[in-house]
């Protein structure tokens, strides 16, 4: 779908909780809790990861078709970028 | 109420949950009244992470509603931790711009270095140790940033020379404890800053390196916190101490610092209280040593200034004199607490009349210490 490479921003404070992933990006007023697959995606983004590679890995991990998660992942990554938690190049 | 023990006993088991060797047991069931009490005290004791894990392990009658409540408590607690870490980074910027040498103490350091998962360690303020030579400058920097001291110091230079430190209320709405030492009084005066700054650990927050005390110095700080802090001891510093001991310490380094600072009695007491609190079955060389250690008369008297039912600022102030080796230091110390600035008296004692009463108590305690 795209060759964009995503990476978590280094200046984010975060905790992995039982309830999900708690993020406090540098520009955010308050921490944000993300649940579902967020902790797994956050781990993937510890190193620069191509979108297509992320899709393949998540499809494998969650035993779903890659085509079924592309849109959701795209939206989630856009959310991360919007809140100042991830970059895309 | 279907409790298998009091609230305090259950909370103690929550605090020890997952500790290798702990023989404390949590009940599988708990009625609503008991749950409400355990939850309230656990949150107050900053144990929401351990409480949640205990529920998820099938303890304490883990209904969906209780798990959801504990989850929310945990998220709130970790949200506070992240916000405090952000404030810590802001302080790091201020101190870096002023070439101030410092180390972060307690919560953030222990959470990231000494717990298997940082989300298990909650904290509610920021504690920083600053080099004595930089202490006054650090106070000025925090003041310029809008921080307000909780108390004025008794005399100019007292905090840097003799004090534990000072609490600043920062404009962002949090408390920052700026430490020169771990505690006030004789045990605080025995802490040698050069030892604390000789080595360092580090944590990484938001991509930034923040220096902490060394592992062994963190252990000694935890001993101070556990034994000389709140009465009865709060659970978190005891858990900190257990975490540090069970995950390995350089015993030679601990012994060297303990001996140099003359705090064998304090360390032995802290280790024994921790072992008893969590009913730890495993014996470590340090716990064996602590069990067999017999404090001297002087150690017992100085510890009593902190932990007995008659403990007071006055008795600690009096006991501190024995920890000051030089006559000039003793004179400066007594002068500062006997004739503090008017600003200090107004803030701390509510006026000279109350100060006089406290002064009489100090005099009485000095008399006691000479017995």
Interface residues (C-beta under 8 A of the other chain):
Chain A: X10 X11 X12 X13 X14 X15 X16 X17 X18 X19 X22 X24 X26 X30 X31 X33
Chain B: X52 X53 X56 X71 X74 X75 X78 X79 X81 X82 X83 X85 X86 X117 X118 X119 X205 X206 X207
